[in-house]
């Protein structure tokens, strides 16, 4: 699976401002959804686990039920068929120092 990271826009199929129902439809197509008990509806955070690679998307919804944040957590299975990219750079497999320098060379501000 290829996951494009788009700052201020979203990641993978999830976009900031997306209604809860639409995001959950996409989430169900990807994998298993988990949340704290009693949080079937916003507000809340929802983890979407793709498969045994343990690669989750964490989706945050405030009271109004629109997506405000998408977090990606590094997969635990090194040879997982997942590529999380930002501007063509594999953010989880590129060594940190190299990733930062390549991002800066591409004109991105890195703090």
ZADO-1210 file (C-alpha; in nm, 4 decimals, padded with zeros to 6 digits):
<atoms>
<atom x="00.0000" y="00.0000" z="00.0000" code="UNK" pos="1"/>
<atom x="00.1230" y="00.3484" z="-00.0837" code="UNK" pos="2"/>
<atom x="00.0341" y="00.6242" z="00.1620" code="UNK" pos="3"/>
<atom x="00.1033" y="00.9798" z="00.0523" code="UNK" pos="4"/>
<atom x="00.1545" y="01.2260" z="00.3373" code="UNK" pos="5"/>
<atom x="00.0170" y="01.5690" z="00.2475" code="UNK" pos="6"/>
<atom x="00.0799" y="01.8223" z="00.5251" code="UNK" pos="7"/>
<atom x="-00.2268" y="02.0329" z="00.6115" code="UNK" pos="8"/>
<atom x="-00.4335" y="01.8109" z="00.3773" code="UNK" pos="9"/>
<atom x="-00.4221" y="01.4535" z="00.5078" code="UNK" pos="10"/>
<atom x="-00.2642" y="01.1120" z="00.4550" code="UNK" pos="11"/>
<atom x="-00.3655" y="00.8176" z="00.2409" code="UNK" pos="12"/>
<atom x="-00.7405" y="00.8296" z="00.1742" code="UNK" pos="13"/>
<atom x="-00.8085" y="01.0584" z="00.4716" code="UNK" pos="14"/>
<atom x="-00.8468" y="01.4359" z="00.4301" code="UNK" pos="15"/>
<atom x="-00.8816" y="01.7028" z="00.6949" code="UNK" pos="16"/>
<atom x="-01.2415" y="01.8227" z="00.7125" code="UNK" pos="17"/>
<atom x="-01.3742" y="01.4859" z="00.5950" code="UNK" pos="18"/>
<atom x="-01.7082" y="01.3977" z="00.7594" code="UNK" pos="19"/>
<atom x="-01.6968" y="01.1149" z="01.0141" code="UNK" pos="20"/>
<atom x="-01.9166" y="00.8807" z="00.8077" code="UNK" pos="21"/>
<atom x="-01.7076" y="00.9211" z="00.4937" code="UNK" pos="22"/>
<atom x="-01.3840" y="00.8639" z="00.6872" code="UNK" pos="23"/>
<atom x="-01.5273" y="00.5504" z="00.8504" code="UNK" pos="24"/>
<atom x="-01.6308" y="00.4121" z="00.5095" code="UNK" pos="25"/>
<atom x="-01.2700" y="00.4485" z="00.3918" code="UNK" pos="26"/>
<atom x="-01.1424" y="00.3075" z="00.7207" code="UNK" pos="27"/>
<atom x="-01.3630" y="-00.0041" z="00.6958" code="UNK" pos="28"/>
<atom x="-01.2256" y="-00.0737" z="00.3471" code="UNK" pos="29"/>
<atom x="-00.8701" y="-00.0613" z="00.4865" code="UNK" pos="30"/>
<atom x="-00.8912" y="-00.2685" z="00.8007" code="UNK" pos="31"/>
<atom x="-01.0025" y="-00.3015" z="01.1601" code="UNK" pos="32"/>
<atom x="-01.1159" y="00.0096" z="01.3495" code="UNK" pos="33"/>
<atom x="-01.0688" y="00.0428" z="01.7233" code="UNK" pos="34"/>
<atom x="-01.1698" y="00.3119" z="01.9706" code="UNK" pos="35"/>
<atom x="-01.2281" y="00.3469" z="02.3404" code="UNK" pos="36"/>
<atom x="-01.5505" y="00.1912" z="02.4715" code="UNK" pos="37"/>
<atom x="-01.8545" y="00.4110" z="02.4206" code="UNK" pos="38"/>
<atom x="-01.6879" y="00.6203" z="02.1494" code="UNK" pos="39"/>
<atom x="-01.8784" y="00.4912" z="01.8492" code="UNK" pos="40"/>
<atom x="-01.9405" y="00.8522" z="01.7424" code="UNK" pos="41"/>
<atom x="-01.7263" y="01.1673" z="01.7747" code="UNK" pos="42"/>
<atom x="-01.5637" y="01.3199" z="01.9597" code="UNK" pos="43"/>
<atom x="-01.2774" y="01.0768" z="01.9774" code="UNK" pos="44"/>
<atom x="-00.9762" y="00.9111" z="01.8244" code="UNK" pos="45"/>
<atom x="-01.0087" y="00.6053" z="01.6031" code="UNK" pos="46"/>
<atom x="-00.7229" y="00.3696" z="01.5123" code="UNK" pos="47"/>
<atom x="-00.7416" y="00.2001" z="01.1739" code="UNK" pos="48"/>
<atom x="-00.5155" y="-00.1064" z="01.1706" code="UNK" pos="49"/>
<atom x="-00.4448" y="-00.2355" z="00.8229" code="UNK" pos="50"/>
<atom x="-00.3283" y="-00.5889" z="00.8963" code="UNK" pos="51"/>
<atom x="-00.0677" y="-00.7838" z="01.0909" code="UNK" pos="52"/>
<atom x="00.1982" y="-00.5252" z="01.0006" code="UNK" pos="53"/>
<atom x="00.0661" y="-00.3164" z="01.2929" code="UNK" pos="54"/>
<atom x="00.0547" y="-00.0022" z="01.0782" code="UNK" pos="55"/>
<atom x="-00.2201" y="00.2225" z="01.2106" code="UNK" pos="56"/>
<atom x="-00.3759" y="00.5442" z="01.0967" code="UNK" pos="57"/>
<atom x="-00.5051" y="00.7354" z="01.3998" code="UNK" pos="58"/>
<atom x="-00.7942" y="00.9647" z="01.3104" code="UNK" pos="59"/>
<atom x="-00.9051" y="01.2503" z="01.5366" code="UNK" pos="60"/>
<atom x="-01.2559" y="01.3918" z="01.5338" code="UNK" pos="61"/>
<atom x="-01.3735" y="01.6783" z="01.7564" code="UNK" pos="62"/>
<atom x="-01.7328" y="01.7296" z="01.8621" code="UNK" pos="63"/>
<atom x="-01.8505" y="01.8458" z="01.5180" code="UNK" pos="64"/>
<atom x="-01.7472" y="01.5146" z="01.3611" code="UNK" pos="65"/>
<atom x="-01.5054" y="01.6308" z="01.0918" code="UNK" pos="66"/>
<atom x="-01.1537" y="01.4926" z="01.0660" code="UNK" pos="67"/>
<atom x="-00.8952" y="01.7301" z="01.2125" code="UNK" pos="68"/>
<atom x="-00.5807" y="01.5140" z="01.2319" code="UNK" pos="69"/>
<atom x="-00.4297" y="01.1994" z="01.0832" code="UNK" pos="70"/>
<atom x="-00.1380" y="01.0309" z="01.2586" code="UNK" pos="71"/>
<atom x="00.0716" y="00.7529" z="01.1114" code="UNK" pos="72"/>
<atom x="00.2643" y="00.5118" z="01.3291" code="UNK" pos="73"/>
<atom x="00.5558" y="00.3132" z="01.1925" code="UNK" pos="74"/>
<atom x="00.4714" y="-00.0464" z="01.1082" code="UNK" pos="75"/>
<atom x="00.6326" y="-00.3211" z="01.3161" code="UNK" pos="76"/>
<atom x="00.6975" y="-00.5634" z="01.0305" code="UNK" pos="77"/>
<atom x="01.0018" y="-00.4347" z="00.8410" code="UNK" pos="78"/>
<atom x="00.9138" y="-00.6000" z="00.5101" code="UNK" pos="79"/>
<atom x="00.5521" y="-00.4817" z="00.5208" code="UNK" pos="80"/>
<atom x="00.4152" y="-00.3802" z="00.1822" code="UNK" pos="81"/>
<atom x="00.3612" y="-00.0217" z="00.3002" code="UNK" pos="82"/>
<atom x="00.5276" y="00.2894" z="00.1648" code="UNK" pos="83"/>
<atom x="00.4535" y="00.6102" z="00.3533" code="UNK" pos="84"/>
<atom x="00.5945" y="00.8905" z="00.1423" code="UNK" pos="85"/>
<atom x="00.6308" y="01.2647" z="00.1654" code="UNK" pos="86"/>
<atom x="00.7355" y="01.4370" z="-00.1557" code="UNK" pos="87"/>
<atom x="00.8620" y="01.1028" z="-00.2861" code="UNK" pos="88"/>
<atom x="01.0693" y="01.0204" z="00.0241" code="UNK" pos="89"/>
<atom x="00.9980" y="00.7031" z="00.2210" code="UNK" pos="90"/>
<atom x="00.9601" y="00.8528" z="00.5680" code="UNK" pos="91"/>
<atom x="00.9805" y="00.5271" z="00.7639" code="UNK" pos="92"/>
<atom x="01.2652" y="00.3503" z="00.5826" code="UNK" pos="93"/>
<atom x="01.4972" y="00.6425" z="00.5124" code="UNK" pos="94"/>
<atom x="01.7445" y="00.7014" z="00.7982" code="UNK" pos="95"/>
<atom x="01.6457" y="01.0147" z="00.9953" code="UNK" pos="96"/>
<atom x="01.9498" y="01.2319" z="00.9180" code="UNK" pos="97"/>
<atom x="01.9290" y="01.1451" z="00.5496" code="UNK" pos="98"/>
<atom x="01.5546" y="01.2140" z="00.5432" code="UNK" pos="99"/>
<atom x="01.5988" y="01.5572" z="00.7010" code="UNK" pos="100"/>
<atom x="01.8778" y="01.6563" z="00.4622" code="UNK" pos="101"/>
<atom x="01.6805" y="01.5350" z="00.1581" code="UNK" pos="102"/>
<atom x="01.3739" y="01.7270" z="00.2730" code="UNK" pos="103"/>
<atom x="01.5818" y="02.0431" z="00.3185" code="UNK" pos="104"/>
<atom x="01.7394" y="01.9930" z="-00.0255" code="UNK" pos="105"/>
<atom x="01.3867" y="01.9756" z="-00.1678" code="UNK" pos="106"/>
<atom x="01.3104" y="02.3149" z="-00.0127" code="UNK" pos="107"/>
<atom x="01.1110" y="02.1999" z="00.2893" code="UNK" pos="108"/>
<atom x="01.1612" y="02.3704" z="00.6231" code="UNK" pos="109"/>
<atom x="01.2571" y="02.1158" z="00.8882" code="UNK" pos="110"/>
<atom x="01.2659" y="02.2195" z="01.2539" code="UNK" pos="111"/>
</atoms>
